[in-house]
Amino acid sequence: MQLTHDEYDALERAIIDRRRLSIYRRGTEYVVVPERLRIADGKESIDTTHPTTGDRLTFRIDELDDIQVIG
């Protein structure tokens, strides 16, 4: 997946406001709270936290099928 300028703006705003994301990867939906956007091994990644369990999850943007800001 390649994010557009508007999608990057929405993602950055979600990180600042701690708004949940709905992320689809390989047919599975994850609802998470984004913490930061970073470069890891030359790839963009989103570090997140699961809102119920507190588990930390990292998603590489190039592996995502879809991403939506909730709310």
PQR file with spaces between the fields and no chain letter, atoms N, CA, C, O and H, PARSE charges and radii, in Angstrom:
ATOM       1  N    MET     1       0.834   -1.168    0.000 -0.4000 1.5000
ATOM       2  CA   MET     1       0.000    0.000    0.000 -0.0000 2.0000
ATOM       3  C    MET     1       0.882    1.235    0.000  0.5500 1.7000
ATOM       4  O    MET     1       1.895    1.275    0.699 -0.5500 1.4000
ATOM       5  N    GLN     2       0.516    2.226   -0.763 -0.4000 1.5000
ATOM       6  CA   GLN     2       1.199    3.513   -0.798 -0.0000 2.0000
ATOM       7  C    GLN     2       0.219    4.571   -0.316  0.5500 1.7000
ATOM       8  O    GLN     2      -0.846    4.739   -0.911 -0.5500 1.4000
ATOM       9  H    GLN     2      -0.306    2.194   -1.331  0.4000 1.0000
ATOM      10  N    LEU     3       0.559    5.287    0.752 -0.4000 1.5000
ATOM      11  CA   LEU     3      -0.330    6.306    1.293 -0.0000 2.0000
ATOM      12  C    LEU     3      -0.230    7.590    0.487  0.5500 1.7000
ATOM      13  O    LEU     3       0.843    7.958    0.009 -0.5500 1.4000
ATOM      14  H    LEU     3       1.424    5.151    1.235  0.4000 1.0000
ATOM      15  N    THR     4      -1.374    8.273    0.341 -0.4000 1.5000
ATOM      16  CA   THR     4      -1.398    9.575   -0.316 -0.0000 2.0000
ATOM      17  C    THR     4      -1.037   10.651    0.705  0.5500 1.7000
ATOM      18  O    THR     4      -0.922   10.376    1.900 -0.5500 1.4000
ATOM      19  H    THR     4      -2.246    7.974    0.729  0.4000 1.0000
ATOM      20  N    HIS     5      -0.864   11.848    0.230 -0.4000 1.5000
ATOM      21  CA   HIS     5      -0.554   12.980    1.109 -0.0000 2.0000
ATOM      22  C    HIS     5      -1.664   13.162    2.154  0.5500 1.7000
ATOM      23  O    HIS     5      -1.375   13.362    3.334 -0.5500 1.4000
ATOM      24  H    HIS     5      -0.957   12.071   -0.740  0.4000 1.0000
ATOM      25  N    ASP     6      -2.915   13.094    1.729 -0.4000 1.5000
ATOM      26  CA   ASP     6      -4.045   13.246    2.654 -0.0000 2.0000
ATOM      27  C    ASP     6      -4.086   12.116    3.691  0.5500 1.7000
ATOM      28  O    ASP     6      -4.416   12.351    4.854 -0.5500 1.4000
ATOM      29  H    ASP     6      -3.149   12.931    0.770  0.4000 1.0000
ATOM      30  N    GLU     7      -3.752   10.890    3.268 -0.4000 1.5000
ATOM      31  CA   GLU     7      -3.737    9.764    4.207 -0.0000 2.0000
ATOM      32  C    GLU     7      -2.616    9.914    5.245  0.5500 1.7000
ATOM      33  O    GLU     7      -2.799    9.565    6.412 -0.5500 1.4000
ATOM      34  H    GLU     7      -3.485   10.699    2.324  0.4000 1.0000
ATOM      35  N    TYR     8      -1.453   10.435    4.816 -0.4000 1.5000
ATOM      36  CA   TYR     8      -0.380   10.710    5.778 -0.0000 2.0000
ATOM      37  C    TYR     8      -0.819   11.775    6.775  0.5500 1.7000
ATOM      38  O    TYR     8      -0.557   11.654    7.972 -0.5500 1.4000
ATOM      39  H    TYR     8      -1.305   10.718    3.869  0.4000 1.0000
ATOM      40  N    ASP     9      -1.488   12.825    6.284 -0.4000 1.5000
ATOM      41  CA   ASP     9      -1.987   13.866    7.182 -0.0000 2.0000
ATOM      42  C    ASP     9      -2.961   13.287    8.197  0.5500 1.7000
ATOM      43  O    ASP     9      -2.880   13.606    9.383 -0.5500 1.4000
ATOM      44  H    ASP     9      -1.701   12.924    5.312  0.4000 1.0000
ATOM      45  N    ALA    10      -3.888   12.435    7.742 -0.4000 1.5000
ATOM      46  CA   ALA    10      -4.867   11.816    8.637 -0.0000 2.0000
ATOM      47  C    ALA    10      -4.170   10.908    9.654  0.5500 1.7000
ATOM      48  O    ALA    10      -4.548   10.886   10.826 -0.5500 1.4000
ATOM      49  H    ALA    10      -3.954   12.176    6.779  0.4000 1.0000
ATOM      50  N    LEU    11      -3.159   10.162    9.213 -0.4000 1.5000
ATOM      51  CA   LEU    11      -2.413    9.286   10.113 -0.0000 2.0000
ATOM      52  C    LEU    11      -1.656   10.104   11.162  0.5500 1.7000
ATOM      53  O    LEU    11      -1.685    9.774   12.348 -0.5500 1.4000
ATOM      54  H    LEU    11      -2.852   10.180    8.261  0.4000 1.0000
ATOM      55  N    GLU    12      -0.994   11.146   10.735 -0.4000 1.5000
ATOM      56  CA   GLU    12      -0.262   11.991   11.682 -0.0000 2.0000
ATOM      57  C    GLU    12      -1.210   12.647   12.684  0.5500 1.7000
ATOM      58  O    GLU    12      -0.874   12.758   13.863 -0.5500 1.4000
ATOM      59  H    GLU    12      -0.971   11.414    9.772  0.4000 1.0000
ATOM      60  N    ARG    13      -2.383   13.083   12.237 -0.4000 1.5000
ATOM      61  CA   ARG    13      -3.375   13.681   13.127 -0.0000 2.0000
ATOM      62  C    ARG    13      -3.892   12.636   14.115  0.5500 1.7000
ATOM      63  O    ARG    13      -4.120   12.952   15.283 -0.5500 1.4000
ATOM      64  H    ARG    13      -2.656   12.994   11.279  0.4000 1.0000
ATOM      65  N    ALA    14      -4.079   11.402   13.661 -0.4000 1.5000
ATOM      66  CA   ALA    14      -4.540   10.321   14.536 -0.0000 2.0000
ATOM      67  C    ALA    14      -3.503   10.030   15.625  0.5500 1.7000
ATOM      68  O    ALA    14      -3.865    9.741   16.765 -0.5500 1.4000
ATOM      69  H    ALA    14      -3.895   11.146   12.712  0.4000 1.0000
ATOM      70  N    ILE    15      -2.222   10.105   15.275 -0.4000 1.5000
ATOM      71  CA   ILE    15      -1.162    9.895   16.260 -0.0000 2.0000
ATOM      72  C    ILE    15      -1.199   11.006   17.310  0.5500 1.7000
ATOM      73  O    ILE    15      -1.119   10.735   18.508 -0.5500 1.4000
ATOM      74  H    ILE    15      -1.927   10.339   14.349  0.4000 1.0000
ATOM      75  N    ILE    16      -1.317   12.234   16.866 -0.4000 1.5000
ATOM      76  CA   ILE    16      -1.351   13.375   17.784 -0.0000 2.0000
ATOM      77  C    ILE    16      -2.567   13.309   18.707  0.5500 1.7000
ATOM      78  O    ILE    16      -2.456   13.527   19.914 -0.5500 1.4000
ATOM      79  H    ILE    16      -1.382   12.455   15.893  0.4000 1.0000
ATOM      80  N    ASP    17      -3.736   13.004   18.121 -0.4000 1.5000
ATOM      81  CA   ASP    17      -4.996   12.988   18.881 -0.0000 2.0000
ATOM      82  C    ASP    17      -5.280   11.659   19.569  0.5500 1.7000
ATOM      83  O    ASP    17      -6.269   11.534   20.291 -0.5500 1.4000
ATOM      84  H    ASP    17      -3.826   12.827   17.141  0.4000 1.0000
ATOM      85  N    ARG    18      -4.409   10.655   19.348 -0.4000 1.5000
ATOM      86  CA   ARG    18      -4.602    9.306   19.910 -0.0000 2.0000
ATOM      87  C    ARG    18      -5.952    8.717   19.510  0.5500 1.7000
ATOM      88  O    ARG    18      -6.656    8.132   20.333 -0.5500 1.4000
ATOM      89  H    ARG    18      -3.605   10.757   18.762  0.4000 1.0000
ATOM      90  N    ARG    19      -6.306    8.881   18.226 -0.4000 1.5000
ATOM      91  CA   ARG    19      -7.537    8.319   17.686 -0.0000 2.0000
ATOM      92  C    ARG    19      -7.256    6.942   17.112  0.5500 1.7000
ATOM      93  O    ARG    19      -6.179    6.694   16.570 -0.5500 1.4000
ATOM      94  H    ARG    19      -5.734    9.356   17.557  0.4000 1.0000
ATOM      95  N    ARG    20      -8.204    6.069   17.229 -0.4000 1.5000
ATOM      96  CA   ARG    20      -8.023    4.684   16.781 -0.0000 2.0000
ATOM      97  C    ARG    20      -7.940    4.580   15.266  0.5500 1.7000
ATOM      98  O    ARG    20      -8.489    5.393   14.522 -0.5500 1.4000
ATOM      99  H    ARG    20      -9.079    6.270   17.669  0.4000 1.0000
ATOM     100  N    LEU    21      -7.220    3.532   14.842 -0.4000 1.5000
ATOM     101  CA   LEU    21      -7.110    3.186   13.426 -0.0000 2.0000
ATOM     102  C    LEU    21      -7.712    1.817   13.205  0.5500 1.7000
ATOM     103  O    LEU    21      -7.624    0.937   14.061 -0.5500 1.4000
ATOM     104  H    LEU    21      -6.773    2.872   15.446  0.4000 1.0000
ATOM     105  N    SER    22      -8.320    1.650   12.054 -0.4000 1.5000
ATOM     106  CA   SER    22      -8.729    0.335   11.580 -0.0000 2.0000
ATOM     107  C    SER    22      -7.742   -0.037   10.482  0.5500 1.7000
ATOM     108  O    SER    22      -7.694    0.599    9.430 -0.5500 1.4000
ATOM     109  H    SER    22      -8.391    2.365   11.359  0.4000 1.0000
ATOM     110  N    ILE    23      -6.959   -1.073   10.741 -0.4000 1.5000
ATOM     111  CA   ILE    23      -5.914   -1.500    9.811 -0.0000 2.0000
ATOM     112  C    ILE    23      -6.263   -2.887    9.296  0.5500 1.7000
ATOM     113  O    ILE    23      -6.552   -3.794   10.076 -0.5500 1.4000
ATOM     114  H    ILE    23      -6.998   -1.590   11.596  0.4000 1.0000
ATOM     115  N    TYR    24      -6.235   -3.045    7.977 -0.4000 1.5000
ATOM     116  CA   TYR    24      -6.441   -4.356    7.354 -0.0000 2.0000
ATOM     117  C    TYR    24      -5.118   -4.839    6.789  0.5500 1.7000
ATOM     118  O    TYR    24      -4.459   -4.146    6.013 -0.5500 1.4000
ATOM     119  H    TYR    24      -6.000   -2.307    7.343  0.4000 1.0000
ATOM     120  N    ARG    25      -4.743   -6.052    7.199 -0.4000 1.5000
ATOM     121  CA   ARG    25      -3.526   -6.680    6.686 -0.0000 2.0000
ATOM     122  C    ARG    25      -3.807   -8.157    6.496  0.5500 1.7000
ATOM     123  O    ARG    25      -4.194   -8.855    7.434 -0.5500 1.4000
ATOM     124  H    ARG    25      -5.278   -6.615    7.830  0.4000 1.0000
ATOM     125  N    ARG    26      -3.608   -8.627    5.273 -0.4000 1.5000
ATOM     126  CA   ARG    26      -3.804  -10.041    4.919 -0.0000 2.0000
ATOM     127  C    ARG    26      -5.177  -10.560    5.359  0.5500 1.7000
ATOM     128  O    ARG    26      -5.290  -11.681    5.854 -0.5500 1.4000
ATOM     129  H    ARG    26      -3.293   -8.060    4.512  0.4000 1.0000
ATOM     130  N    GLY    27      -6.224   -9.735    5.175 -0.4000 1.5000
ATOM     131  CA   GLY    27      -7.589  -10.165    5.455 -0.0000 2.0000
ATOM     132  C    GLY    27      -8.026  -10.062    6.896  0.5500 1.7000
ATOM     133  O    GLY    27      -9.150  -10.444    7.223 -0.5500 1.4000
ATOM     134  H    GLY    27      -6.132   -8.824    4.772  0.4000 1.0000
ATOM     135  N    THR    28      -7.173   -9.558    7.768 -0.4000 1.5000
ATOM     136  CA   THR    28      -7.510   -9.417    9.183 -0.0000 2.0000
ATOM     137  C    THR    28      -7.598   -7.941    9.535  0.5500 1.7000
ATOM     138  O    THR    28      -6.758   -7.142    9.123 -0.5500 1.4000
ATOM     139  H    THR    28      -6.260   -9.248    7.503  0.4000 1.0000
ATOM     140  N    GLU    29      -8.627   -7.587   10.305 -0.4000 1.5000
ATOM     141  CA   GLU    29      -8.776   -6.204   10.756 -0.0000 2.0000
ATOM     142  C    GLU    29      -8.195   -6.067   12.160  0.5500 1.7000
ATOM     143  O    GLU    29      -8.445   -6.897   13.035 -0.5500 1.4000
ATOM     144  H    GLU    29      -9.310   -8.236   10.641  0.4000 1.0000
ATOM     145  N    TYR    30      -7.427   -5.018   12.357 -0.4000 1.5000
ATOM     146  CA   TYR    30      -6.875   -4.666   13.659 -0.0000 2.0000
ATOM     147  C    TYR    30      -7.370   -3.268   14.001  0.5500 1.7000
ATOM     148  O    TYR    30      -7.229   -2.350   13.194 -0.5500 1.4000
ATOM     149  H    TYR    30      -7.224   -4.344   11.647  0.4000 1.0000
ATOM     150  N    VAL    31      -7.945   -3.095   15.182 -0.4000 1.5000
ATOM     151  CA   VAL    31      -8.318   -1.766   15.663 -0.0000 2.0000
ATOM     152  C    VAL    31      -7.300   -1.425   16.747  0.5500 1.7000
ATOM     153  O    VAL    31      -7.229   -2.086   17.783 -0.5500 1.4000
ATOM     154  H    VAL    31      -8.060   -3.841   15.838  0.4000 1.0000
ATOM     155  N    VAL    32      -6.517   -0.387   16.488 -0.4000 1.5000
ATOM     156  CA   VAL    32      -5.384   -0.055   17.346 -0.0000 2.0000
ATOM     157  C    VAL    32      -5.282    1.452   17.543  0.5500 1.7000
ATOM     158  O    VAL    32      -5.909    2.230   16.824 -0.5500 1.4000
ATOM     159  H    VAL    32      -6.574    0.150   15.647  0.4000 1.0000
ATOM     160  N    VAL    33      -4.483    1.847   18.526 -0.4000 1.5000
ATOM     161  CA   VAL    33      -4.177    3.255   18.766 -0.0000 2.0000
ATOM     162  C    VAL    33      -2.744    3.501   18.290  0.5500 1.7000
ATOM     163  O    VAL    33      -1.812    2.876   18.795 -0.5500 1.4000
ATOM     164  H    VAL    33      -3.974    1.215   19.109  0.4000 1.0000
ATOM     165  N    PRO    34      -2.562    4.406   17.324 -0.5600 1.5000
ATOM     166  CA   PRO    34      -1.204    4.656   16.813  0.2800 2.0000
ATOM     167  C    PRO    34      -0.376    5.452   17.814  0.5500 1.7000
ATOM     168  O    PRO    34      -0.883    6.348   18.488 -0.5500 1.4000
ATOM     169  N    GLU    35       0.910    5.109   17.897 -0.4000 1.5000
ATOM     170  CA   GLU    35       1.812    5.810   18.812 -0.0000 2.0000
ATOM     171  C    GLU    35       2.838    6.652   18.056  0.5500 1.7000
ATOM     172  O    GLU    35       3.128    7.787   18.432 -0.5500 1.4000
ATOM     173  H    GLU    35       1.322    4.381   17.349  0.4000 1.0000
ATOM     174  N    ARG    36       3.390    6.066   16.966 -0.4000 1.5000
ATOM     175  CA   ARG    36       4.360    6.825   16.178 -0.0000 2.0000
ATOM     176  C    ARG    36       4.533    6.203   14.798  0.5500 1.7000
ATOM     177  O    ARG    36       4.229    5.032   14.569 -0.5500 1.4000
ATOM     178  H    ARG    36       3.154    5.144   16.661  0.4000 1.0000
ATOM     179  N    LEU    37       5.028    7.024   13.904 -0.4000 1.5000
ATOM     180  CA   LEU    37       5.367    6.624   12.547 -0.0000 2.0000
ATOM     181  C    LEU    37       6.883    6.686   12.473  0.5500 1.7000
ATOM     182  O    LEU    37       7.483    7.687   12.863 -0.5500 1.4000
ATOM     183  H    LEU    37       5.276    7.975   14.090  0.4000 1.0000
ATOM     184  N    ARG    38       7.517    5.609   11.968 -0.4000 1.5000
ATOM     185  CA   ARG    38       8.986    5.589   11.947 -0.0000 2.0000
ATOM     186  C    ARG    38       9.489    4.794   10.752  0.5500 1.7000
ATOM     187  O    ARG    38       8.727    4.113   10.065 -0.5500 1.4000
ATOM     188  H    ARG    38       7.029    4.795   11.651  0.4000 1.0000
ATOM     189  N    ILE    39      10.783    4.900   10.527 -0.4000 1.5000
ATOM     190  CA   ILE    39      11.471    4.128    9.492 -0.0000 2.0000
ATOM     191  C    ILE    39      12.234    3.002   10.191  0.5500 1.7000
ATOM     192  O    ILE    39      13.039    3.259   11.086 -0.5500 1.4000
ATOM     193  H    ILE    39      11.402    5.453   11.085  0.4000 1.0000
ATOM     194  N    ALA    40      11.983    1.764    9.785 -0.4000 1.5000
ATOM     195  CA   ALA    40      12.689    0.601   10.337 -0.0000 2.0000
ATOM     196  C    ALA    40      13.163   -0.256    9.168  0.5500 1.7000
ATOM     197  O    ALA    40      12.362   -0.671    8.331 -0.5500 1.4000
ATOM     198  H    ALA    40      11.329    1.556    9.057  0.4000 1.0000
ATOM     199  N    ASP    41      14.440   -0.514    9.115 -0.4000 1.5000
ATOM     200  CA   ASP    41      15.029   -1.308    8.025 -0.0000 2.0000
ATOM     201  C    ASP    41      14.684   -0.722    6.660  0.5500 1.7000
ATOM     202  O    ASP    41      14.460   -1.463    5.702 -0.5500 1.4000
ATOM     203  H    ASP    41      15.091   -0.177    9.796  0.4000 1.0000
ATOM     204  N    GLY    42      14.641    0.604    6.571 -0.4000 1.5000
ATOM     205  CA   GLY    42      14.347    1.276    5.311 -0.0000 2.0000
ATOM     206  C    GLY    42      12.877    1.252    4.921  0.5500 1.7000
ATOM     207  O    GLY    42      12.535    1.660    3.811 -0.5500 1.4000
ATOM     208  H    GLY    42      14.823    1.206    7.349  0.4000 1.0000
ATOM     209  N    LYS    43      12.003    0.786    5.798 -0.4000 1.5000
ATOM     210  CA   LYS    43      10.562    0.712    5.526 -0.0000 2.0000
ATOM     211  C    LYS    43       9.804    1.532    6.560  0.5500 1.7000
ATOM     212  O    LYS    43      10.184    1.570    7.730 -0.5500 1.4000
ATOM     213  H    LYS    43      12.281    0.453    6.700  0.4000 1.0000
ATOM     214  N    GLU    44       8.732    2.187    6.127 -0.4000 1.5000
ATOM     215  CA   GLU    44       7.901    2.950    7.055 -0.0000 2.0000
ATOM     216  C    GLU    44       7.042    2.003    7.884  0.5500 1.7000
ATOM     217  O    GLU    44       6.451    1.059    7.360 -0.5500 1.4000
ATOM     218  H    GLU    44       8.424    2.156    5.176  0.4000 1.0000
ATOM     219  N    SER    45       6.985    2.268    9.175 -0.4000 1.5000
ATOM     220  CA   SER    45       6.209    1.442   10.097 -0.0000 2.0000
ATOM     221  C    SER    45       5.386    2.326   11.015  0.5500 1.7000
ATOM     222  O    SER    45       5.742    3.470   11.298 -0.5500 1.4000
ATOM     223  H    SER    45       7.466    3.035    9.600  0.4000 1.0000
ATOM     224  N    ILE    46       4.269    1.761   11.475 -0.4000 1.5000
ATOM     225  CA   ILE    46       3.419    2.424   12.459 -0.0000 2.0000
ATOM     226  C    ILE    46       3.485    1.586   13.732  0.5500 1.7000
ATOM     227  O    ILE    46       3.121    0.410   13.725 -0.5500 1.4000
ATOM     228  H    ILE    46       3.979    0.832   11.245  0.4000 1.0000
ATOM     229  N    ASP    47       3.947    2.189   14.817 -0.4000 1.5000
ATOM     230  CA   ASP    47       3.932    1.530   16.116 -0.0000 2.0000
ATOM     231  C    ASP    47       2.587    1.824   16.759  0.5500 1.7000
ATOM     232  O    ASP    47       2.163    2.978   16.816 -0.5500 1.4000
ATOM     233  H    ASP    47       4.242    3.144   14.823  0.4000 1.0000
ATOM     234  N    THR    48       1.912    0.783   17.245 -0.4000 1.5000
ATOM     235  CA   THR    48       0.568    0.932   17.789 -0.0000 2.0000
ATOM     236  C    THR    48       0.428    0.160   19.099  0.5500 1.7000
ATOM     237  O    THR    48       1.290   -0.631   19.481 -0.5500 1.4000
ATOM     238  H    THR    48       2.256   -0.154   17.199  0.4000 1.0000
ATOM     239  N    THR    49      -0.690    0.422   19.768 -0.4000 1.5000
ATOM     240  CA   THR    49      -1.059   -0.309   20.969 -0.0000 2.0000
ATOM     241  C    THR    49      -2.496   -0.780   20.818  0.5500 1.7000
ATOM     242  O    THR    49      -3.358   -0.021   20.374 -0.5500 1.4000
ATOM     243  H    THR    49      -1.390    1.065   19.457  0.4000 1.0000
ATOM     244  N    HIS    50      -2.760   -2.033   21.187 -0.4000 1.5000
ATOM     245  CA   HIS    50      -4.129   -2.543   21.174 -0.0000 2.0000
ATOM     246  C    HIS    50      -4.863   -1.889   22.347  0.5500 1.7000
ATOM     247  O    HIS    50      -4.372   -1.940   23.475 -0.5500 1.4000
ATOM     248  H    HIS    50      -2.060   -2.649   21.547  0.4000 1.0000
ATOM     249  N    PRO    51      -6.043   -1.267   22.105 -0.5600 1.5000
ATOM     250  CA   PRO    51      -6.698   -0.497   23.165  0.2800 2.0000
ATOM     251  C    PRO    51      -7.220   -1.332   24.334  0.5500 1.7000
ATOM     252  O    PRO    51      -7.379   -0.802   25.434 -0.5500 1.4000
ATOM     253  N    THR    52      -7.487   -2.605   24.130 -0.4000 1.5000
ATOM     254  CA   THR    52      -8.035   -3.438   25.196 -0.0000 2.0000
ATOM     255  C    THR    52      -6.951   -4.186   25.959  0.5500 1.7000
ATOM     256  O    THR    52      -6.948   -4.199   27.190 -0.5500 1.4000
ATOM     257  H    THR    52      -7.358   -3.036   23.237  0.4000 1.0000
ATOM     258  N    THR    53      -6.039   -4.803   25.237 -0.4000 1.5000
ATOM     259  CA   THR    53      -5.019   -5.643   25.878 -0.0000 2.0000
ATOM     260  C    THR    53      -3.742   -4.899   26.219  0.5500 1.7000
ATOM     261  O    THR    53      -2.981   -5.333   27.084 -0.5500 1.4000
ATOM     262  H    THR    53      -6.041   -4.793   24.237  0.4000 1.0000
ATOM     263  N    GLY    54      -3.496   -3.767   25.539 -0.4000 1.5000
ATOM     264  CA   GLY    54      -2.250   -3.035   25.756 -0.0000 2.0000
ATOM     265  C    GLY    54      -1.071   -3.607   24.999  0.5500 1.7000
ATOM     266  O    GLY    54       0.046   -3.103   25.119 -0.5500 1.4000
ATOM     267  H    GLY    54      -4.113   -3.414   24.836  0.4000 1.0000
ATOM     268  N    ASP    55      -1.304   -4.664   24.212 -0.4000 1.5000
ATOM     269  CA   ASP    55      -0.223   -5.256   23.415 -0.0000 2.0000
ATOM     270  C    ASP    55       0.298   -4.236   22.408  0.5500 1.7000
ATOM     271  O    ASP    55      -0.469   -3.463   21.835 -0.5500 1.4000
ATOM     272  H    ASP    55      -2.211   -5.074   24.114  0.4000 1.0000
ATOM     273  N    ARG    56       1.600   -4.248   22.203 -0.4000 1.5000
ATOM     274  CA   ARG    56       2.215   -3.367   21.209 -0.0000 2.0000
ATOM     275  C    ARG    56       2.341   -4.127   19.884  0.5500 1.7000
ATOM     276  O    ARG    56       2.812   -5.263   19.839 -0.5500 1.4000
ATOM     277  H    ARG    56       2.224   -4.876   22.668  0.4000 1.0000
ATOM     278  N    LEU    57       1.903   -3.463   18.810 -0.4000 1.5000
ATOM     279  CA   LEU    57       1.950   -4.050   17.478 -0.0000 2.0000
ATOM     280  C    LEU    57       2.617   -3.056   16.533  0.5500 1.7000
ATOM     281  O    LEU    57       2.399   -1.849   16.639 -0.5500 1.4000
ATOM     282  H    LEU    57       1.520   -2.540   18.847  0.4000 1.0000
ATOM     283  N    THR    58       3.422   -3.560   15.619 -0.4000 1.5000
ATOM     284  CA   THR    58       4.062   -2.730   14.606 -0.0000 2.0000
ATOM     285  C    THR    58       3.613   -3.210   13.236  0.5500 1.7000
ATOM     286  O    THR    58       3.653   -4.405   12.940 -0.5500 1.4000
ATOM     287  H    THR    58       3.600   -4.541   15.533  0.4000 1.0000
ATOM     288  N    PHE    59       3.185   -2.264   12.399 -0.4000 1.5000
ATOM     289  CA   PHE    59       2.716   -2.585   11.055 -0.0000 2.0000
ATOM     290  C    PHE    59       3.575   -1.844   10.043  0.5500 1.7000
ATOM     291  O    PHE    59       3.743   -0.628   10.138 -0.5500 1.4000
ATOM     292  H    PHE    59       3.153   -1.294   12.639  0.4000 1.0000
ATOM     293  N    ARG    60       4.119   -2.573    9.076 -0.4000 1.5000
ATOM     294  CA   ARG    60       4.823   -1.938    7.965 -0.0000 2.0000
ATOM     295  C    ARG    60       3.790   -1.460    6.961  0.5500 1.7000
ATOM     296  O    ARG    60       2.905   -2.218    6.564 -0.5500 1.4000
ATOM     297  H    ARG    60       3.982   -3.560    9.000  0.4000 1.0000
ATOM     298  N    ILE    61       3.898   -0.221    6.557 -0.4000 1.5000
ATOM     299  CA   ILE    61       2.903    0.372    5.659 -0.0000 2.0000
ATOM     300  C    ILE    61       2.823   -0.378    4.340  0.5500 1.7000
ATOM     301  O    ILE    61       1.733   -0.519    3.785 -0.5500 1.4000
ATOM     302  H    ILE    61       4.617    0.395    6.879  0.4000 1.0000
ATOM     303  N    ASP    62       3.939   -0.859    3.826 -0.4000 1.5000
ATOM     304  CA   ASP    62       3.904   -1.553    2.534 -0.0000 2.0000
ATOM     305  C    ASP    62       3.226   -2.918    2.608  0.5500 1.7000
ATOM     306  O    ASP    62       2.975   -3.526    1.567 -0.5500 1.4000
ATOM     307  H    ASP    62       4.824   -0.745    4.278  0.4000 1.0000
ATOM     308  N    GLU    63       2.921   -3.419    3.806 -0.4000 1.5000
ATOM     309  CA   GLU    63       2.238   -4.707    3.975 -0.0000 2.0000
ATOM     310  C    GLU    63       0.726   -4.540    4.212  0.5500 1.7000
ATOM     311  O    GLU    63       0.008   -5.537    4.284 -0.5500 1.4000
ATOM     312  H    GLU    63       3.124   -2.926    4.651  0.4000 1.0000
ATOM     313  N    LEU    64       0.236   -3.304    4.334 -0.4000 1.5000
ATOM     314  CA   LEU    64      -1.161   -3.068    4.656 -0.0000 2.0000
ATOM     315  C    LEU    64      -2.045   -3.118    3.411  0.5500 1.7000
ATOM     316  O    LEU    64      -1.634   -2.734    2.316 -0.5500 1.4000
ATOM     317  H    LEU    64       0.820   -2.494    4.275  0.4000 1.0000
ATOM     318  N    ASP    65      -3.275   -3.606    3.613 -0.4000 1.5000
ATOM     319  CA   ASP    65      -4.267   -3.610    2.549 -0.0000 2.0000
ATOM     320  C    ASP    65      -5.104   -2.335    2.590  0.5500 1.7000
ATOM     321  O    ASP    65      -5.491   -1.814    1.544 -0.5500 1.4000
ATOM     322  H    ASP    65      -3.609   -3.918    4.502  0.4000 1.0000
ATOM     323  N    ASP    66      -5.386   -1.828    3.797 -0.4000 1.5000
ATOM     324  CA   ASP    66      -6.186   -0.613    3.965 -0.0000 2.0000
ATOM     325  C    ASP    66      -5.966   -0.062    5.365  0.5500 1.7000
ATOM     326  O    ASP    66      -5.639   -0.799    6.296 -0.5500 1.4000
ATOM     327  H    ASP    66      -5.071   -2.252    4.647  0.4000 1.0000
ATOM     328  N    ILE    67      -6.150    1.237    5.495 -0.4000 1.5000
ATOM     329  CA   ILE    67      -6.042    1.893    6.794 -0.0000 2.0000
ATOM     330  C    ILE    67      -7.062    3.021    6.842  0.5500 1.7000
ATOM     331  O    ILE    67      -7.179    3.804    5.900 -0.5500 1.4000
ATOM     332  H    ILE    67      -6.415    1.835    4.739  0.4000 1.0000
ATOM     333  N    GLN    68      -7.799    3.099    7.946 -0.4000 1.5000
ATOM     334  CA   GLN    68      -8.816    4.135    8.130 -0.0000 2.0000
ATOM     335  C    GLN    68      -8.728    4.681    9.545  0.5500 1.7000
ATOM     336  O    GLN    68      -8.528    3.930   10.500 -0.5500 1.4000
ATOM     337  H    GLN    68      -7.704    2.463    8.712  0.4000 1.0000
ATOM     338  N    VAL    69      -8.878    5.993    9.673 -0.4000 1.5000
ATOM     339  CA   VAL    69      -8.966    6.612   10.987 -0.0000 2.0000
ATOM     340  C    VAL    69     -10.405    6.494   11.446  0.5500 1.7000
ATOM     341  O    VAL    69     -11.322    6.816   10.691 -0.5500 1.4000
ATOM     342  H    VAL    69      -9.040    6.603    8.897  0.4000 1.0000
ATOM     343  N    ILE    70     -10.621    6.037   12.675 -0.4000 1.5000
ATOM     344  CA   ILE    70     -11.968    5.858   13.217 -0.0000 2.0000
ATOM     345  C    ILE    70     -12.363    7.124   13.965  0.5500 1.7000
ATOM     346  O    ILE    70     -11.596    7.665   14.762 -0.5500 1.4000
ATOM     347  H    ILE    70      -9.876    5.776   13.289  0.4000 1.0000
ATOM     348  N    GLY    71     -13.573    7.577   13.689 -0.4000 1.5000
ATOM     349  CA   GLY    71     -14.105    8.736   14.430 -0.0000 2.0000
ATOM     350  C    GLY    71     -13.906   10.047   13.789  0.5500 1.7000
ATOM     351  O    GLY    71     -14.318   11.070   14.336 -0.5500 1.4000
ATOM     352  H    GLY    71     -14.196    7.138   13.042  0.4000 1.0000
